Amino acid sequence: MGISTSSVSEDQESSQEQGSGVGYSEEHQVVSCCAAKLHFEVKRDYKNPQFLGPEGNVDVELTDENANRYSIRFPAAGWYLWSATGLGFVVRAAATVRIAFGSWSQHLALDLQHHEQWLVAGPLFDITVEPEEAVYEIHLPHFISLQAGEVDISWFLVAHFKDEGMVLEHPARVEPFYAVLENPSFSLMGILLRIASGTRFSISIASNVLMYYHSHPKDIRFHLYLVPSDALIRKAIDDEEDRFCGVRLQTSPPMEPLNFGAYYIVSNSAHLEIIPTELKLSYRSPGEIQPFSKFYAGQMKEPIQVEITDKRHGTLVWKTVVKPVDIQLGAAAAPPVSSERAMPEKNECDLLIGRHEDMMSTQGVPTVNSWGAAFVKENLRQLQVRMGDLKGVLDDLQDSEVLTENEKELVEQAKTQQSKNRALLSMVEKKGDPALEELYRSISKRDPYLVLHLRQQTL
């Protein structure tokens, strides 16, 4: 789909005037008063397969696991909240809603995010409703903090991705955890912030610290992520860690909202080596590789205090204490293996994690064998979609004389991340297997988690 931007919807004011009866209006006022409170109090657990409704819980049916598609039947008028995502609906009458999850990186070009000062502010949903007119309001979740008063409500826009491009609409109102559209039309949609130049790094967002451990007889390994408070990102990380037998520890969010684009330092009381020590708080779509810090704790006989501090100000923003008993309880509480989706055997888990940690080691990258070129050829489509920032890869390929300066510039001039990936892969493939080996070497060094993920899929 091409990316174009049309003017903000001018139909909103007239559509908001459509009434549905005095009785419904009075009920809606009561619903609106408690909506913000419930959004705050309900724990966003994406594994929760139900909406909260006026007459109890409403089941969510997973209709397509590969596409993450869901179907819900709202039986009566009222307000419904999916605590899995923070997505809410106020309906006038019974309705059937179908929901799928989208990826911003596939629809909003990176150059638009930079030059037009767009800031992704929440998940992207593909929503259809039958009948559409049954929905009075939709509540789209966002993770922008309104506490500090640094964000102008007029910056919030709802982006609709349609055949004609990106269509923008002002929400009727913005609450601390969601923005509201009244009498909405439905499409692939989500919340964007359009901000003034130079404002990006002063915007505070709600965020999560996710911490996982991988238990071995001789060594316990930890992975720590700092990400926006987005249930879909958390689900993607959980799924990825689960591939390598990682177990998430229960942790609290940071003490205060954190600044988008800022760098944060990860440290621990045991002076264990952390790789890397800095994490940048930024948004990556759930389908992309999320950066993390890792450290090793041996057999972990003593508690470890882990802290995150603001690099610029040196202030403490988050801390936790992990005790040996937490690891024992986490292992005991791990969900049982289901017959539909069995976990890897123990030796397979060890093999996967061993490869994973070997790749992440700063001592070097795995030796490039003859299958490096074959790996790239077999995974061209996945690499095109999933490769991220290419700056380091392009530098490596220029240093190894695979690419000329002009070829490097041609890749950098492409408008979207996927078009950059496509241009690079096409250039290197035409140069033969030795060039593909160099590309594999660079990707293994720059994004080993992606290489491991693609390798694991073929086991």
Summary of the structure (lengths in Angstrom):
residues: 459
radius of gyration: 23.5
end to end distance: 33.7
largest distance: 73.3
contacts: 1372
relative contact order: 0.09
helix: 33%
strand: 30%
